[in-house]
Amino acid sequence: MDKKSKNSLFSGVPSWALSLMTFFASIVFWLLFGENQLSALSTYDIVIVISYVIFITAACFFICRRYPKSVWHTPFICSGLLILLVLVLAFADADMSREVTIMCGILVLPVTGAIVGANLGRRRAIKSAVK
């Protein structure tokens, strides 16, 4: 008897499309929850920012684990909203240097998640090729 495997909804979707879906989901997430004034962060705003960063980092990890070669573009597409915020704040307002520095530090997390996911994806591919 053949064992039927159930394919995931996103099993045939390329990595760039998954990254764009994550980018648009992050925009929706930010529009729903991220109505903050960056100069006065409350506890609610900090929880939203941490949730946003965890979401982007996890998405980069899982996309790069599935497609290890996409480590070069996935974190930058997924973090597009954060990159745009950094550029706008850096050029628009000189008083926001602390926030820009924090956001640049936050950009390291999706890149790290993508690198770790790609390494695990390569190991998984090598193990399945050996079997």
C-alpha positions in Angstrom: 0.0 0.0 0.0 1.2 3.4 -0.9 1.3 6.0 1.9 -0.4 9.2 0.7 1.5 12.3 1.8 -0.4 15.5 2.3 1.3 18.5 0.7 1.3 21.8 2.5 -0.6 24.7 1.1 2.7 26.6 0.5 4.8 23.6 -0.6 5.2 24.7 -4.2 5.5 28.4 -3.6 9.0 29.9 -4.3 11.0 31.6 -1.6 10.7 35.1 -3.1 6.9 34.7 -3.0 6.9 33.6 0.6 9.1 36.5 1.4 6.7 38.9 -0.2 3.8 37.3 1.6 5.7 37.9 4.8 6.4 41.5 3.9 2.7 42.2 3.2 1.6 40.3 6.4 4.1 42.5 8.3 2.5 45.6 6.8 -1.0 44.4 7.9 0.4 43.5 11.3 1.9 47.0 11.7 -1.3 48.7 10.5 -3.4 46.8 12.9 -1.3 47.0 16.0 1.5 49.5 15.5 -0.1 52.9 16.1 2.7 54.3 18.2 4.7 57.4 18.7 8.3 56.3 18.4 9.5 59.0 20.9 7.3 57.7 23.8 7.2 53.9 23.8 4.8 52.3 26.2 4.7 48.7 27.3 2.1 47.9 24.7 4.3 49.3 22.0 7.3 47.4 23.2 5.3 44.1 23.1 4.1 44.9 19.6 7.7 45.6 18.3 9.0 42.4 20.0 6.1 40.4 18.4 6.8 41.9 15.0 10.5 41.1 15.3 9.8 37.5 16.3 7.4 37.1 13.4 9.9 38.4 10.9 12.8 36.3 12.3 10.7 33.1 12.4 9.5 33.7 8.9 13.1 34.2 7.7 14.2 31.1 9.5 11.5 28.8 8.1 11.8 30.1 4.5 15.6 29.7 4.5 15.3 26.3 6.1 13.1 25.2 3.2 15.1 27.1 0.6 18.7 27.5 1.8 19.9 29.4 -1.2 17.4 32.2 -0.5 19.4 33.4 2.5 20.7 36.3 0.3 17.3 37.9 -0.3 14.8 36.6 2.2 15.7 38.7 5.2 15.8 41.9 3.2 12.4 41.3 1.5 10.8 40.2 4.7 12.2 43.2 6.7 11.4 45.7 3.9 9.0 47.6 6.2 11.7 48.0 8.9 14.3 49.0 6.3 11.9 51.7 4.9 11.3 53.0 8.5 15.0 53.2 9.1 15.6 55.1 5.9 12.7 57.5 6.5 13.7 58.2 10.1 17.4 58.5 9.3 16.8 61.1 6.6 13.7 62.9 7.8 14.5 63.6 11.5 17.9 64.0 13.1 16.4 63.7 16.6 15.5 60.0 16.0 19.1 58.7 16.1 18.5 56.5 19.1 15.5 54.9 17.4 17.4 54.4 14.1 20.2 52.7 16.0 17.7 50.4 17.7 16.0 49.5 14.4 19.4 48.8 12.8 20.1 46.5 15.7 16.8 44.8 15.2 17.6 44.2 11.5 20.4 41.8 12.6 17.8 39.3 14.0 16.1 38.4 10.7 19.5 38.0 9.1 20.7 35.7 11.9 17.5 33.7 11.7 17.9 33.3 7.9 21.5 32.2 8.3 20.6 29.6 11.0 17.7 28.4 8.9 19.8 28.0 5.8 22.5 26.0 7.7 19.8 23.7 9.1 18.3 23.4 5.7 21.6 22.4 4.1 22.2 19.8 6.8 18.7 18.4 6.2 19.3 18.2 2.5 22.7 16.5 3.0 21.1 13.9 5.4 18.3 13.2 2.9 20.7 12.8 0.0 22.8 10.3 2.0 19.9 8.1 2.8 
